[in-house]
Amino acid sequence: MTSLASAPPAVAGGQPAGWRWLLAAGLLQLLLVGRTFARLLVHPGQYLVVDYYDGIRSYYSLATFLRQPLSQGLLDHGTNYPFGEYIFYTDIAPGFSIPLHWLVRAVPALAPYGLYLFDVFILSGMVLGTLLLLSILRRLGVPGWVALLLSLAMPWLGPQAARLGVGHLALSYTPAVLGPLWLLQGLYGAWRAGRPLARWWLALGLGLIAASWVHFYYLGVMGMWTGLFLLLWIGREARAQRPWRQLAGWGAAVLAATLVFTFGLLQVLDARSSERPAGSDGYDWIEWKFQFTSLFKSYDYNKIKFLLERTATVPYESSSYLGAFVLYGLVAVGVLAAVRWWQQRPQAGGQAPATASPALLPVLPAPGHPTRDFLGLLLLATLPVLLVALGEEIHLDNDSYVLNNYLNPFLWLHKVTVRVTQFRALGRFVWPFWWALVLGFAWYAGLAWQQAGALRRRGLQVLWVVLVGLAVIDMVHATKFYRNGLTRVNLLREPATIAVRELVGWPEPGRYQALLPLPYWHQGTKVDDLPYLGVDPDDPHCNTGYQLGIVTGLPLMSNKAGRTPGYQAAELQSMFRPGGPSPALLARLDKRPILVFLDTAYYDGRNNFYREQLTRFPEVLALFERTPSFIREQHMRRLRHQGSWSLYEWQPKP
């Protein structure tokens, strides 16, 4: 039997992924995506990934943005009439949707397929994420077959993939995390090899900027992770009295440029930046924070459950299940470590163990090894980000105790500026920790498999093959879940819009200035000095409003976005107060009538969604209850009637 002394040295660094590996991984993932979303992909324009929550809001915002001329700029006029809303707050990946707008205006034949192209972009993230992950793993020295299987599985199992199910399409784009990480790894490798770094620094800055323009949460998540990695790296070089000033200069320049071309450029493009609230509601809310036990809460599709399973429901912002590969892998490592300790324990009388046993666990490279050092810095850099994800207060024992998280960097930043609360969904900051842990354990598994093979421990090799196989099994179940649970009929085109088209009956382009859905809903604002004015829409009612907006071509006076200036919500809510709209709102309207859509099911007891929601907000509930009086006082004329639906004509400015 091979002895420990003859074991091969630890993997001395990785290698670039060959084109054959990349081609195989790309084609296999393309087949998986194609099979999972076949209905959507082979029927352009007829299906959407989701038709609810924020997903349908994003689709509607994109549809209305794409249909307006380029001369109207980046202000989407489809909702929040008469104000409109900038696309940066509608979750439609402005870095993609802006060029898409140019494309469909230049090639009108593509206009009916705008939403389809957006979905293709989002789903292509699975394929691009696989290629990036394969390259990252191969650079780490992970064996080809392990890297291939994990690069196929992990994009489906990561916390970002779960965003597809709640309609957070831009947040599901995995390359926004893996792209900057791949560039950071390339930068570190080039530095270790003594190669020129300028192009890597430039690419890293561009990668962070591109990720941020998919969704601005990536600026906070990836910007913080990258900045901490660079800080730790520079600190290590300074402590070892090696040249560090050039690293510090480049790092500061890249992070500053990223901030300028994301947050800074947003302030320039958003003409309302000074009107928007500096802070945001929901910051440090328990439902939007990372809950540690969510690491052990499997998803609905997981058939292989972990030994220790959380029973309570996990809020979607905290979704971060590590999966069978990592969790059972850690259990296996613990068992093997215990066996090794038992075999190597001193005998009675302090004598050495009677027999020597080949290593059950891999021999790790010594400190200074490039892969070990990179992964160490990567994991350490995630710890402050993880503390951010936990929030400023950690609630224990069913809220019996509160642990003040003084190690959370945001807690101290919050004392300086309330703007930090714009990153209110803190649970998203767990993503770096999740990926660092997966990458580190994948490297460890590859090392263990190789060394077990060199020592001819076939049983150990089989163990690691089985563990990697668990990731593949989880992936198969995930794709089946998404195939059956997602892909919905496109609500914004026929035949789904036939019913509302029959209600409208006759097109009169230009006669009306806007569409007002009742019950009224308006969500996405923070008002510091006024009563709470937010009204979350019931999805079916909201979807009908969106369909009417598409069919009539009219902008909605309702709104579902984020960071809307508070005065806009207050002016719009004034419509329902005694005396009618405020003079400020009337001044913004033109002399054309407004088309009013009423669903009486929400007022006659058949559907109490809004009454139940607004119980805690009596002033807004009172405005809701005034809707019949509002219709009567404003002398609205009923035009059409169909079931519980009615259309009225309202002339707010006689």
Buried (B, 14 or more C-beta within 10 A) or exposed (E): EEEEEEBEEBBEBBEEBEEEBBEBBBEBBBEBBBEBBEBBBEEBBBBBBBBBBBBBBBBBBBBBBBBBEEEEEBBBBBBBBBBBBBBBBBBBBBBBBBEBBEBBBEEEEBEEBBBBBBBBBBBBBBBBBBBBBBBBBBBBBBBBEBBBBBBBBBBBBBBBBBBBBBBBBBBBBBBBBBBBBBBBBBBBBBBEEEEEBEEBBBBBBBBBBBBBBBBBBBBBBBBBBBBBBBBBBBEBBBEEEEEBEEBBEBBEEBBEBBBEBBBEBBEEBBEBBEBBBEBBBEBBBBEBBBBBEBBBBBBEBBEBEBEEEBEEEBBBBBBBBBBBBBBBBBBBBEEBEEEBEEEEEEEEEEEEEEEEEBBBBBBEBEEEBBBBBBBBBBBBBBBBBBBBBBBBBBBEEEEEEEEEBEEBBBBEBBEEEBBBBBBBBBBBBBBBBBBBBBBBBBBBBBBBBBBBBBBEBEEBBEBBBEBBBBBBBBBBBBBBBBBEEBBBBBBBBEEBBEBBBEBBEEEEEEEBBBBBBBBBBBBBBBBEEEEBBBBBBBEEBBBBBBBBBBBBBBBBBBBBBBBBBBBBBBBBBBBBBEEBBBEEBBEBBEEBBBBBBBBBBBBEEEBEBBBEBBEEBEBBBEBBBBBEEBBEEBEBEEBBEEEBBBBBBBEBEE
